[in-house]
């Protein structure tokens, strides 16, 4: 299969306590924060690599392409995916202010129209915006079937049909989609037996989580191509439809603790003092 995997660079969510807001409250700044691939997108890269390999034979079966939108230094994030095993990368240079869900989805559609992948496999959401909307919007623009929040993917016909398991409140919802399709993944997609591609033996178990880049993979990644484009090169409508007028940090906690004797007292304080209900 030819699989396109969108990857976003995000501030390390483990450093959320270091987040700052600009002086004019117009933006969240990245000062003092470390960058890393969006975790759900990293899971999607791992899932794509598993779908495109015969693991015991270390045999590659298809092509995995990673793509990102952002500043020029996002190339480093793409190199990480290439070091994991992706074949090539595409970087569309754009500023954060140029991007929202609709623009990103339109940009990805333009790349899909050009690359003609069998599958777009992506994280269900980013850990900064948490909108969980790009995958659905892209599928709508493409007119492709889709499955969201996949915890497992199986295929036995070379990727023509995907059986996707989705974890829901009552258990696992199973969907069958024909490719080309869009699939977004949840964290369980990197469990040891989440991917069945008909080539890797069904009883094969991967290590839990996304694979680490080997030294050989890191060295090979330096030679793998990254095509660089400008957002304007895609010929899409770049009008944004969403904007954030103001950002502010939550108020600092006082550290004071008030104990109540009854549920009625608790409800009274929540309603009359905290104004929480």
C-alpha positions as CSV (number, residue, x, y, z in Angstrom):
1,X,0.0,0.0,0.0
2,X,0.9,3.6,-0.5
3,X,0.2,5.3,2.8
4,X,0.3,9.1,3.5
5,X,0.8,10.0,7.2
6,X,0.3,13.6,8.3
7,X,2.5,14.5,11.2
8,X,2.4,17.7,13.3
9,X,5.2,19.1,15.5
10,X,3.8,20.0,19.0
11,X,5.2,21.3,22.2
12,X,6.0,18.4,24.5
13,X,2.7,17.9,26.5
14,X,4.8,16.9,29.5
15,X,5.9,20.5,29.8
16,X,2.4,21.9,29.8
17,X,3.1,23.7,33.1
18,X,5.6,25.8,31.3
19,X,3.2,27.2,28.8
20,X,3.2,31.0,28.5
21,X,0.9,33.5,26.9
22,X,2.2,36.5,24.9
23,X,2.1,40.0,26.5
24,X,-0.8,41.0,24.3
25,X,-2.7,37.7,25.0
26,X,-2.9,37.0,21.3
27,X,-1.0,33.7,21.3
28,X,0.5,30.9,23.3
29,X,4.3,31.1,23.1
30,X,6.7,28.2,22.8
31,X,9.5,29.8,24.8
32,X,11.3,27.3,26.9
33,X,9.3,24.4,25.5
34,X,10.7,21.3,23.7
35,X,9.3,20.1,20.4
36,X,8.2,16.6,19.6
37,X,6.0,14.8,17.1
38,X,2.3,14.7,18.1
39,X,2.0,11.4,19.9
40,X,-1.1,10.2,18.0
41,X,0.7,11.0,14.7
42,X,3.7,9.0,15.8
43,X,1.3,6.1,16.5
44,X,0.0,6.5,13.0
45,X,3.5,6.3,11.6
46,X,4.1,3.1,13.5
47,X,0.8,1.7,12.3
48,X,1.6,2.6,8.7
49,X,5.0,0.9,9.0
50,X,3.4,-2.3,10.4
51,X,0.9,-2.4,7.6
52,X,3.7,-2.0,5.0
53,X,6.0,-4.7,6.2
54,X,6.5,-8.4,6.8
55,X,8.0,-8.0,10.2
56,X,9.9,-11.3,10.8
57,X,11.6,-11.1,7.4
58,X,12.2,-7.3,7.7
59,X,10.7,-7.0,4.3
60,X,9.1,-3.8,3.1
61,X,5.8,-4.2,1.2
62,X,4.7,-0.6,0.4
63,X,5.6,3.0,0.6
64,X,5.1,5.2,3.6
65,X,5.1,9.0,3.1
66,X,5.0,11.5,6.0
67,X,3.9,15.1,5.5
68,X,3.8,18.1,7.8
69,X,2.8,21.8,7.6
70,X,4.8,24.3,9.5
71,X,8.0,26.3,9.6
72,X,11.2,25.1,7.9
73,X,12.6,23.6,11.1
74,X,9.7,21.1,11.2
75,X,12.0,19.1,8.8
76,X,13.6,17.8,12.0
77,X,10.3,16.2,13.1
78,X,10.0,14.6,9.7
79,X,13.5,13.2,9.9
80,X,12.4,11.4,13.1
81,X,9.6,9.7,11.2
82,X,12.1,8.9,8.4
83,X,14.5,7.4,10.9
84,X,11.6,5.1,12.1
85,X,11.3,3.8,8.6
86,X,9.2,6.1,6.5
87,X,10.4,6.3,2.9
88,X,10.1,10.0,2.1
89,X,8.6,13.2,3.4
90,X,6.9,16.4,2.3
91,X,7.1,19.7,4.1
92,X,4.6,22.4,3.3
93,X,6.0,25.6,4.8
94,X,3.4,27.8,6.5
95,X,3.1,29.8,9.7
96,X,0.7,28.8,12.5
97,X,-1.4,31.9,11.7
98,X,-2.1,30.6,8.2
99,X,-3.4,27.3,9.4
100,X,-6.7,26.0,10.9
101,X,-8.6,22.8,10.4
102,X,-10.1,23.7,7.0
103,X,-6.8,25.0,5.6
104,X,-4.9,21.9,6.8
105,X,-7.5,19.6,5.3
106,X,-7.5,21.5,2.0
107,X,-3.7,21.3,1.9
108,X,-3.8,17.6,2.6
109,X,-6.4,17.0,-0.1
110,X,-4.1,18.7,-2.6
111,X,-1.3,16.4,-1.6
112,X,-3.5,13.4,-1.8
113,X,-4.7,14.4,-5.3
114,X,-1.0,14.6,-6.3
115,X,0.3,11.5,-4.5
116,X,-2.8,9.3,-4.9
117,X,-2.2,7.1,-1.8
118,X,-4.3,4.1,-1.0
119,X,-4.7,5.2,2.6
120,X,-4.4,8.4,4.7
121,X,-3.5,7.3,8.2
122,X,-3.3,10.0,10.9
123,X,-3.6,10.6,14.6
124,X,-7.1,11.2,15.8
125,X,-6.2,14.6,17.2
126,X,-3.2,16.8,18.2
127,X,-2.4,17.3,21.8
128,X,-2.2,21.1,21.4
129,X,-5.4,22.0,19.6
130,X,-7.3,18.8,20.5
131,X,-9.9,19.6,17.8
132,X,-10.2,16.0,16.4
133,X,-11.5,17.5,13.2
134,X,-8.9,17.4,10.4
135,X,-9.3,13.7,9.5
136,X,-13.1,14.0,9.3
137,X,-12.8,17.2,7.2
138,X,-10.3,15.7,4.9
139,X,-12.5,12.6,4.3
140,X,-15.4,14.9,3.5
141,X,-13.3,17.0,1.0
142,X,-12.1,13.8,-0.7
143,X,-15.4,12.0,-0.6
144,X,-13.6,8.9,0.9
145,X,-14.9,6.5,3.5
146,X,-13.3,6.9,6.9
147,X,-13.0,5.3,10.3
148,X,-12.0,7.4,13.4
149,X,-10.1,6.5,16.6
150,X,-9.0,3.1,15.4
151,X,-7.5,0.8,18.0
152,X,-6.9,-2.0,15.4
153,X,-6.7,-2.5,11.7
154,X,-6.7,-5.7,9.8
155,X,-6.5,-6.5,6.0
156,X,-5.9,-9.7,4.1
157,X,-6.2,-8.5,0.5
158,X,-3.3,-6.2,0.1
159,X,-5.0,-3.2,1.6
160,X,-8.1,-3.1,-0.6
161,X,-10.4,-3.6,2.4
162,X,-9.7,-2.6,6.0
163,X,-11.4,-4.0,9.0
164,X,-11.1,-1.3,11.7
165,X,-11.8,-1.7,15.4
166,X,-13.0,1.3,17.4
167,X,-13.1,1.3,21.2
168,X,-16.4,2.7,22.3
169,X,-18.2,2.8,25.7
170,X,-19.9,-0.5,25.2
171,X,-16.9,-2.4,23.8
172,X,-15.4,-2.5,20.3
173,X,-17.2,-1.2,17.2
174,X,-16.0,-3.0,14.0
175,X,-16.2,-1.1,10.7
176,X,-15.2,-2.3,7.2
177,X,-14.0,0.3,4.7
178,X,-12.7,0.0,1.2
179,X,-9.7,2.0,0.1
180,X,-8.9,4.7,-0.7
181,X,-9.9,5.8,2.8
182,X,-9.0,8.0,5.7
183,X,-8.3,6.3,9.1
184,X,-7.5,8.2,12.3
185,X,-5.8,6.2,15.1
186,X,-6.0,6.1,18.9
187,X,-3.2,5.1,21.3
188,X,-4.1,1.3,21.3
189,X,-3.2,1.1,17.7
190,X,0.4,0.5,18.8
191,X,-0.4,-2.5,21.1
192,X,1.4,-5.7,20.1
193,X,-1.3,-7.3,18.0
194,X,-3.3,-4.2,16.8
195,X,-2.2,-4.5,13.1
196,X,-2.9,-7.5,10.9
197,X,-1.8,-7.1,7.3
198,X,-1.9,-10.7,6.0
199,X,1.9,-10.8,5.4
200,X,3.3,-10.6,8.9
201,X,2.2,-13.8,10.7
202,X,-1.0,-13.4,12.7
203,X,0.7,-14.6,15.9
204,X,3.5,-12.1,15.6
205,X,3.6,-9.7,18.5
206,X,5.3,-6.2,18.2
207,X,6.8,-4.4,21.2
208,X,4.3,-2.1,22.9
209,X,4.3,1.4,21.5
210,X,6.0,3.1,18.6
211,X,9.4,1.8,17.5
212,X,12.6,3.6,18.4
213,X,14.8,4.8,15.5
214,X,17.9,2.6,15.2
215,X,21.3,4.1,14.6
216,X,21.1,2.7,11.1
217,X,17.7,4.3,10.6
218,X,19.0,7.7,11.8
219,X,21.9,7.6,9.4
220,X,19.6,6.5,6.5
221,X,17.1,9.3,7.3
222,X,19.7,11.9,6.5
223,X,19.7,10.7,2.9
224,X,16.0,10.3,2.5
225,X,14.3,13.1,0.5
226,X,12.1,15.8,2.0
227,X,10.2,17.7,-0.7
228,X,9.7,21.3,0.4
229,X,6.7,23.4,-0.8
230,X,5.1,26.6,0.1
231,X,1.5,26.7,1.1
232,X,0.8,28.9,-1.9
233,X,2.2,26.2,-4.2
234,X,-0.7,23.9,-3.5
235,X,-3.2,26.3,-5.2
236,X,-5.8,26.0,-2.5
237,X,-8.1,28.4,-0.7
238,X,-6.0,29.6,2.3
239,X,-8.8,31.5,4.0
240,X,-9.1,30.5,7.6
241,X,-12.5,30.0,9.2
242,X,-11.4,29.8,12.9
243,X,-9.6,32.3,15.1
244,X,-8.7,32.7,18.7
245,X,-9.3,36.3,19.9
246,X,-7.6,35.9,23.3
247,X,-5.6,33.5,25.4
248,X,-5.3,33.6,29.2
249,X,-3.8,31.2,31.8
250,X,-6.1,29.8,34.4
251,X,-6.1,31.6,37.7
252,X,-3.5,30.4,40.2
253,X,-4.7,28.1,42.9
254,X,-4.8,29.5,46.4
255,X,-3.7,26.3,48.1
256,X,-6.4,26.6,50.7
257,X,-8.6,23.6,51.4
258,X,-12.1,23.8,52.8
259,X,-13.7,20.7,54.3
260,X,-17.5,20.4,54.3
261,X,-19.6,18.2,56.5
262,X,-22.5,17.3,54.2
263,X,-23.3,17.0,50.5
264,X,-25.7,19.9,50.9
265,X,-22.8,22.1,52.2
266,X,-20.7,21.1,49.2
267,X,-23.4,21.9,46.7
268,X,-24.0,25.2,48.4
269,X,-20.4,26.2,48.2
270,X,-20.1,25.1,44.6
271,X,-23.2,27.0,43.6
272,X,-22.8,30.2,45.7
273,X,-19.1,30.6,46.2
274,X,-17.2,28.8,43.4
275,X,-20.1,29.5,40.9
276,X,-19.2,26.1,39.4
277,X,-22.8,24.9,39.1
